[in-house]
Amino acid sequence: MLRKHSKKPVRPVEAIAPPSEAEVVIAVASVTLLVMILGALSQSPVWLLGLLVFLPGAASALCTVRQTKFVFAWTGLVVIITMLVRQGDGRPWLDRILMVLLTLVLGAASVYACHRRISREQEMMRLRSTAAAMQRHILRPLPMLTDDVLVNGVYEPVQEDRLVGGDIYDVVNSPWGTRVLIGDVQGKGLPAVGAAFAVIGAFRATAHQEPTLTALVDALDASVVRHNSYAAQTGDDERFVTALILNIDAGAEAQAVNCGHVLPQMLQDATVTTLALTSGVPLGLAELADEPATVDWFVFPPGATLLLTTDGLTETRDADGAFYPLTESLTRRVSLSPTHLPRALYDDARAFAGESGQHDDVAVLTVRRSPNR
């Protein structure tokens, strides 16, 4: 049975909080007082009063509709009272009327703009909430614990506002052991997400039915082929998916099928070893291969940790075009727990790339024998 080892908080999806009512009142009063003081010092209070016209516009970008209406009402009241009180200063009445009309028109426009802004924010909130729900269904929260392994890790899309990318992973507790999938869909955008969903859906359904990894890989390949046929009908590009599929049971050895994916690393006794696996063709391209998928066996002893990554980590580059040195970074962090290692590697890779470097969606998983074993 697949179990969540611990509850991971979901990244909140919320808009920027508006200022409090007290903050709005203090800000408006302060600006009004400043304008009055400058007007008295410059002997031009009426003309400097025009600076208050910009208050509702500023409020519309930061405040709620109610707060913007308050700023509009305050500004209109101050302008009208000032115009009436200073009617004997020689200014033409037409100028006064135009000032009042300008204040009212810009204030009303600011309230309307605030209403539109909040409507767009609410729509974006709904869309992001939907995307967050999609991510929870497509990519289950980590860590995950089965009878055989504890899988931990981190997934980060390169665009912070895009919750779902082309990197995929999943864990299924089958009758033949725990099946672990990590993959990377060619390309980006919604078409890549569609291919990702096709592979994960096929994996979750077939991992419980097929006793061999080769049959499971054949089913995954067929799912990508079907997805590509639908994509061709709608004019979208065809996709392939690099993937690594593991089968880990109570035995000392584990099985793996590598479909053109990044090779896994094994961490044991302060050493880092890259597993020598046969590299097959990516999912969706099996008909181009000369031979069927090959199952590799490797020793996976208790206490060892498997590190699975997508090429978003290995192909991270700095500003000079140098690739991220994953093996050297792993060697320095081999003593870290499997819980903290994925995040440490991701943060180090982002720091290596810097602002001007190149980085992509990243998925990093650690697989360790279950503590129950």
Protein Blocks (a to p, Z undefined) as FASTA:
>chain_A
ZZdfbacddddddddddddfklmmmmmmmmmmmmmmmmmmnopaklmmmmmmmmmmmmmm
mmcfklmmmmmmmmmmmmmmmmmmmmmnopafklmmmmmmmmmmmmmmmmmmmmmmmmmm
mmmmmmmmmmmmmmmmmmccdddddfkbccddddddfblklmbdfbdcdddddfkbccdd
ddddehedjklmmmmmmmmmmmmmmmmmmmbfklmmmmmmmmmmmmmmmmmmnopacddd
ddddddddfbfbdcdddehiacddddeehiacdddddddddehilmmpmbdcdddddddd
ehiacddddfklmmpccfkopacdfklmmmmmmmpcfklmmmmmmmmmmmmnommlccdd
dddddddddfkZZ
